[in-house]
């Protein structure tokens, strides 16, 4: 048995594919095209075989840097001269801002990112759960132990993957592109946020996207000249087709949920280009502009503030403190967790909390409050009697790998098994918005043989071994019912004034009982779908092994499902709201409708943290919109200032 890549001490196969390809180069004369195809397939095969439960930082860093997409704007250190703007965080909003602000060649922009360059391997959609495990591109946050949720996660703590690289969380998410319902934004405007109604934000949704979904390319709701690629996954299993047909049998329409109607069924619209992830970095940072500098692996410690004005940031790189200044503005785009953390470390936050930690209070503000998240259920699994699901054991065939490597898609282009979606109104709905999402996956938590999903979700051995291990190597599909418009609200706070300490995340899942009841209602809708003819054709049946801790309840009763959801919640990583946008009359608002931090000049926040309420669906498309709108707000401010 040979060992490929001794750095990892991992036995890959009886024949070391990479080593053999290298040997072929010198021993046999083969065509360039055949060599390229063989090398690509061999490298991808090797990567897919390196599914280890806990890849360490050295492994992750090696792989991501080995296949790094790179960026010509990356600098080893910033200029000694002040910049016009400093953008902190290169996620979905920060990447947009860096691009759009640098369109003005007279302005000098510095984008600071705590992580490194985006890795090429993260562009492989099916590997999403694996890369949520790595320390290289994930902050590794966990929520505090939950009394009503995460009961079958280790230490009752759900992991909260948060991106840490150029592209931010868009490099490790499931790439699902949803804008939400028009009412979401009309509510924002009604709360006193002028300029944030649906009609106000729709142009920015359109501006961001390069839309290429078959059949609706020419819709008035879409645009094909933006940076961000929005497509269907180029591969659909028969199970995903059955999901759409089942929805139609129950009276729902197939819709463009980013168009006129959100309620209905659809294949996923994803940030993907020909089967590869299109992250924020891929979309917005592949530019060459001398006035844009990108500083990676530099963690910002705090915003520098003098006389209630932000004038720069302090950061750590290679273990040393550095400072850099801005003459116009500092913009925090570090995300819902990290933007709130940075404001508090800088003296902007709840007075009692900061004083307790010995941080000088510059501005008393409700930073860290108003934390919302979409929560669902992971355990709704349906067994089938045909080989139609996505399983890791079927991903290693050479034809599968070559299909993906050369742009024809294939099963590897399916993001973690997620294929389709439905937005529904249940009997609990109080307005026109859907209150439940059904996310369809052509596999379940056992489909990777317990290699990555178990660890990325933090499942206990008891949970996995009881419910999912017995069905390994068996075909199944699943639906994740996800609550929309949640009422439970949480908070982010500081553990200490040490910027290297992770913050305290208290989401308070199911604090409001209606969230739990909505998921139970979503479960019932999913089971009804499973009984339709399209799914009956595959012998679909509900996997009925009881979740440990819920044995006392009758299986499939409401009480059983309530217990099961609390044990096995699905965190969607849609956290929003900790730097809430609102008018001056809102005592809980942190920023105004121009995204300017109250009480501090020259400082804005532009990311998911500013959302006053959480949109229906998924949030990444909304963050791109916020970045696009924020860039225009900033341009308007400084264009007016120079007139």
N, C-alpha and C positions, 0 to 999 in steps of 0.2 A: 504494500500500500504506500503510494507516494504521498507526500505532503506538499500542497501548493501554498506558496506564500508563507514561509516559515514564521513571519512576523506574528501570525495569529495562532500558530500551532494547531491549526484545524485541518483534519483530514477531509478532503473534499471528495475525492472519487478514486477508483482504482487506477484511472489514468488521469494525470494532471492535465486538464484541457489547455490551460494557458501555457504550461511548460511545453506541451506537445506542439502547440501552434508555433511557439518561438523556435522549436527545433525544426519544424517544417520549413521555416524561412530559410534556413541554411542548408538543409539536406535535399529538399525537393523544390523544383521550379513549378510554382503554380501561378495562375493569373492573379493580377492585382485585385480584381473584383472578388474572386473566390477567397483570396487571402483576407480581404476586408470583411467579408461576410463571416468567415470562420472565426476571425479574431473577435468580432463583435459578439457573435453567438457564444463563444467560449467565455468571454469576460462576463456577459450577462448571466450565463449558467453558473459561473463561479460565485457571483454575487448572490444569486438566488439560493445557492446551497449554503451560504453563510448565514442562515437564519439561526442566530443564537439568542437565547432569552435575554441576556443582559450585556450587549456590546459595550465595551468600555470606551472611555474618551479617546484613548490612543487609536483604537480600531476605527472608531467613527471618524475622527479627524483625518486619519490616513486615507480612508476610502473617499471621503468627501473632497479632500484636497487633491487626491490622485486624479479624480474625474471632475475637478472644479471647472465651473463655467467661466470663471475669471471675470475681470472687468478692468478696462483700461483706465478708469477714473480712480481706482484705488490708489491711495498714497500711504507711505509709511508713517508720515507725520504731517500735520496740517501746516499751512503757511504761517509764518510769524506775523504777517500782516492781518488785521481784523477782516473777518468775512462780513458780508452784508447780512446773510441769514445762516443760522445754524439749525439744522433739522436733526432731532434726536430720535433714532429708530428708523430702520430701513424696511419696515413692513409695508402693508398694502397702502396706507396713507402716506407714510414717509417717502416711499419710492416715487409716488405720484408727485409729491411736493418738490422733491429734488429735481425731477424732470421738468415740471412746469415752470418752476421759478428760474431754473437755469436757461429757459428760453430767452430771457432777457440777458443778453450777453454783457450788459454793463454791471450786472449783479454777480457777486462771487458767493457761491453756495458751498457749505460744508455739510455733508451727511455723515452722521456718526452712528455706527452699529456695534453692539456688544459682541455679536458673533462674527463668523468669517464669511467667505464667499459661499454662495449657494453651490451645493454639490450636484453633479450631473446625475448621480444615482437617484436622487430624490425626484427626478423627472419621471421615474418609472411608477405609474399610478398604483399598481397592485401592491407595491411595497410600503404603502403609507403607514401601516401600523408599525412596521419595523423601524422607520425613521422617527416615529414618536417616542421610541425608546432611547435614542442616542443622546448623549450629553453634548455632542458637538453642535446640534442645531435645535435644542430644546432646553428651556430653562429648568424643566423638571419639577414644576410646582405641584403641590398637593393641597387639597382643601383641608381644613381642620376636621378632626373627627366629628362625624355627623350623628346626632341622636335619632334622626328619622330617615336617614339615607346612607348609602354606601356600606350597608351592614355586612355585605359579603366581599368587601374590598379589604385589603390588608390594613389593619389598624383603623378600620372604618373611615379611611381616607381615600377619596376618589382622586386619581391623578388628573392634573389639569395641564395638558400639553400646551406650551406656548413657544412660538418660533423664536429662534436665536440665530439668525444668519441674514444675509442680504435676502430680502423677500419676506422675512419674518414668518408669521404663522402660515402664510400662503405657500410656504415650502413644505409644510408637513400636514396640511389639512386635506380634506377629501375633495377639494376643488369645486364644490357645489356652488352654483351661481344663482342666487335668488335675491330679488330686490325687496320683497315684502309687498304688503297691500297698500294701495294708495291712501287708505285711512291712517296708516301709521304716520305719514308725514303731515297730513292735515291736522292730526292730533298735535304733532310737534308745534305747528304754527299756531294752533288754538291755545297752546300753553304760553304763548307770548314770544315765540321764536320767529320773528319776521324773516321771510325769505326761505323758509324750510317746508313749505307746503309741497304737495305732490307735483303740482305744475312747476314749482320753482326748482325741484331737484331732478325731475325727469330729464332735462337737457344734460345734466352731468352724468347720469347713468348712461345715457346714449353716447356722450362724448368719450367715455372711458373704453367702450367696447368695440371690438372687431368681431362682429356677429356673423356666424356661419352655420346656423341650424337649418337643415333642409326644410323647405316649405314655408318658412317665415322670414327669410332673409330680407324681404322688402317691406316688412311691417313698419308702420310709422312709429312704433315703439322702440325701434332698434337702429343701429348704425354700424357700418362696416369699415370705418376709417380710423377707429381708435387704436390704442396700443394693446388692449387686453383681449386676448382671443377667447371667444365664448362659442362652444360647439357641443354637439352630442358626443358621448363616448362612441368611438367608431365600431364598437362591438356590442351586441346585445344577445344575452342568452335566451333560450326558449322560455325560461322562467320569467324573465322580465317582460317578454311579449305577453305571457299569460297574465301578468299583473295588470297591464293596460286593458286587456280584453275583459278581465274580471271587473274592473272598474266600470267599463261600458255596460256590462251585463247588469250592474247594480244601478244604472241610470246616470252615471257621470260622463262628462265629456273629456276628450283629450284636448288639453289646453296649452297655450303658451303662458305659463304662470308668471312670466316677466312682461306680459302684454296687458291686454284689456281685462282678462279674467284670471284670477288666481285659483279659484276653487275648481278642482278636477284632477285628472291624472296626466302624467307626462314622463317620458324619459328625462333623465337629469340633463340640465344645461350645466356645463362644467368649464372651468378655465383650463383649457387643454388645446394643444395645436397638433393635429395629426397623431393623437394618442400619447402625447407627452405633456407633462405638467407645464402650464404657463403661469408661473409665479409672478409676483409683483416685480421681482428683480429681472426676470426674463422679459417681462412686458415693458417696463419703464426704465431700466437702468442699463440697457445695452446701447448706450449713447456715448459719443465722444465729444465732449465740450470742455474746453480749457478752463471754463469758469466753474466747473463742478468738480469738487474733490470728495472722495468717499474714504472715510477712515474706518477700518474694520478692527474687530477684537479690541475695542475701546469701550469700556463701560462707564457711562456718565454717572458721577456721584451726586451731583446737585447742580442746580441753576445758580449762577452768580448774580446777585441782586444788590444794587446800591440805590438808596433813596427811592425805593419802590419801583425801580426800573431794572429789568433783566439786561445784562450786558455780556453774557457768555456762559460757559459751562466749565465745570471741573470734571475730569475723567481719569480713569486708570487704564494704562496700557503697559503690558509687560511688568506689572507690579509697581509701577511708578505713577505718581500723580502728575497731571498736566492740566493746563488751562488754555482755553481758546476763547476769543471774544467776537462779538457780533455788533455791528453798528446800527442795525435796524431791528431785527427780531430773533428771538429763540422760539422755535416751534417744537413742542413735544408731540411725537408720534410714536411713543414707545408702547402703546397698547393700554388696555383697560387696567391691567395690574401694574405695569411698570410706570406709566405716566402718573398714576396716583401716588405711587411710591416716591417718585422723583420730586413731585410737588411737596410732599410732606417732608422729605429730607432737606428740602430747600427752605423750609419754614412757612409753607403755605398749606394750611390744613386745620383740623379741629384744635382749638387752643388747648383744651384740657389734655388731649392725647399727646400733643407735641411737648407741652411743658412737663408732662410725666416722664418723657424720655430725655429731657434736657436739651431740646431743640429750640432755638430762639424763634419765636413766632413773629413772622413778618406780615402775614395776612391770615386772619381767622376765617376759615372757609370749610365747607362741608365736603372736603375731599375724601374719597374712599367709600362714601355712602352710595345708596341707589344702585347697588350691584344686582344685575339681573342675568339669568342664564336660561336657555331652553334645556329642559331635562326630559328624558324619555325612558324607555325600558329595553334592556338588552336581551331578555330571555325568551322572546316569543319565537320559537323554532318549529318549523314544519318539515317532517321527514317526507322523502319521495322515493319511489321505487325505480327511478331511472337515473342514468349517469348524465345529469343535466346541470349540476351546480358547479360553482367554482371551488376547486380544492387545490391546495398548494402542490400536492403530488402530481397534478396534471400540468403544472406550469413549466416543467423542465424539459419538455420535448423540444428538439432543435427547431422544428417548424414553427412552434409557438414563439420561441425567442426571436427567430429571424423575421417573422411577421411584424413583431413590434420594432425590432431594430431598424427595419427599412421602411417604416412609416405606413404600414398597412393596418396597424391597430392590433387586432387580436385580443385575446382574453387578458393579456398583461396590461392592456390599456384601461381596464375597469378599475376605478379607484377603490381599492380595498373591498371589492365585491358590491359596492353600492351602485345601483343601476337606474332606479326609477323612484318616483315620488308622487304623493297625492296630498292635496290640501283639502280638508273637510270641515264642514260646520256640524257640530254635534248638537244635541238637544240643550246643551248648556250655553251655546253661543248667544251673546248679547247684542251683537251688531253684525255688520256685513263681513267682518274679517273671519277667516277660518280660525278655529281654536285648537285643531289637532293636525299634525303632519304625520303621514305614514311614509317612512323611508324604507324602500324595498332593497334587500340585499340577496344576491343569488348565492348565499352561503350562510354560515352561522359562526358562532364563537369557536366551534371545534374544527372548522374547515382548514385551518393551517396546522392541524395536529398539535395544538397547544404550544406552538413555537413563539409567536409574537403577540397575538391578541391577548392571551391570558396575562402576560406581563404588562403590556401597555395599558390595560384596563385595571391592573392591580388586583386581579381576582385571587381569592384565597385558594389554596390547594383543595380544601374541602368542597368548596363550591364547584370548581372545575371538575374535579375527579368524580363527584357525585352526578352532576348533570350532563357534562359535555364529553368527558373522556370515553364513556361507554359508546358514544355514537361517532367517534373518530373513524374516518374512512367511509362514512356513510353520507349519501347525498342529502342535502337539506337546503331550505331557504328560510329567510326570516324577514320580519317587519319590525322596525323600531317605531312605536307610537311615541310622538314627541309633543309635549304641551306647548301651545302657543299663547302669547299674552299672559305669561306667568304672573302670579301675585306674590309669591315669596320673594323677599328682597334681602340681600346680604350686604357685606361690607368688606373692604380691604383696609388693613391697618398695618402699622410698622411693628416688627418684632423688637427692633432696637434702632439706634441712630447709626448703626454700622451699615453702610450701603451694600455690603456684600451679604448681609443676612437676608434670606428670602422674606417677603412680607407674609402677614397672616391673612389667609383667605377664608372667610366665613360666609358661605353662600346661603346657609339656612334653608336647604332644600326641604320642600314640603312643609315649611312652617305654616303656609296657608293651605288648608285641606283641599281647596278646589283644584290645585295643581295635580294632586294625586288622583282625584276623581276623574279629571279629564283624561289622564293616561289610561285609567281603567276603561273608560268609554272608548278610547282609541283601540285598545286591545280587542274589544268586542267587534268593532268595525273590521279589524284585521282578520279575526276568526271568520267573520261572515264572508270576507273575500276568499278565504281558503276553501270554502265550501262550494264555490262556483264551478261550473263545468271546465273552464280553462285550467284550473288547478287540480280538479278531480282527475283530469287526464294523466297526471303524473302520480296519482295515488297519494296526494298530499294528506298528511294527518299530523295533528298537533303532538309534539313531543311532550309526554306527560309525566316525566320524572320530576318529582317535587323538589323545589329549592330548599336546601338545608335551612332550618329555622322557620319554615312555613308548613311543616308536616301536619300540624294540628288542624289545618283548614282543608276543606273539601277542594280537590283540584278543580280549577276553573271557576270557582265561586268568586264573588266580588271580594270577599275577605282574603281569599288566597291571592288574588291579583294585587290587592293593596300591599300585602306582605311581600310578594315577589318583587314588585317595583321598588320598594324601599331597600331590598337586599341587592338588587341588580340594576341600579339606575344607569341610564346612558347620558353622560355629559357630552354636550354637543360643541363645547368650546366656543360659545357665542357670547361670552361675557361682555357686558356693556355697562355704561352709566356712571362710573365712579368719579368723573369730572363733569357732572351734569351741566348741560346747556339750559339757560333759562333767563328770563328778564330780570332787571334789578329788583323787582318786587318779590322774586322767589328767593327766600332765604336759604334754600338748599342748593341754589345754582352756583357753580364754580366758574363757568365761562358764559359770556354773553352770546348773542346770535351771530356775532362776528368771530366767535371762538377765542376772544381775548379774555385772559384770566382777570377776574375782578380784582381791583386794587393794585395790579402790577402792570406797568407799561412795558411794551416790547416783548410780551410773552403770550403765546397762544398754545392751545391744545387742539390737535386735529387727529383724531382716531376714534375707535369705537367707544371710548370712555365718555365722549360728550353726548351720547344719545340719551335723551331724557326718558324714553321708554324703548323697549326692545321691539324691533320689527318682527313680523311673522316670517317664517322660513329661516334662512341662514344669513349670516351677517357680513360675509366678506365682500360681497358686491356693494353693500352699503358703505363700507369703509373706503372702497375705491371712490365712490361718489363723494364722500366727505373730503377726501384728498383733493379731488378735482375742484370742488366748490371752494375749499379753503385756499387753494392756489389763486383763484380768481379774487377772493376777498382780500388777500394780501396784495395782489397786484393793484387792485382798485385803491387800497389805502395809500400805497406809495406812489402811484401815478398821480393821485390827487395831491399828495404832499409835495410833489415836484412841479405842479402846475403854477 
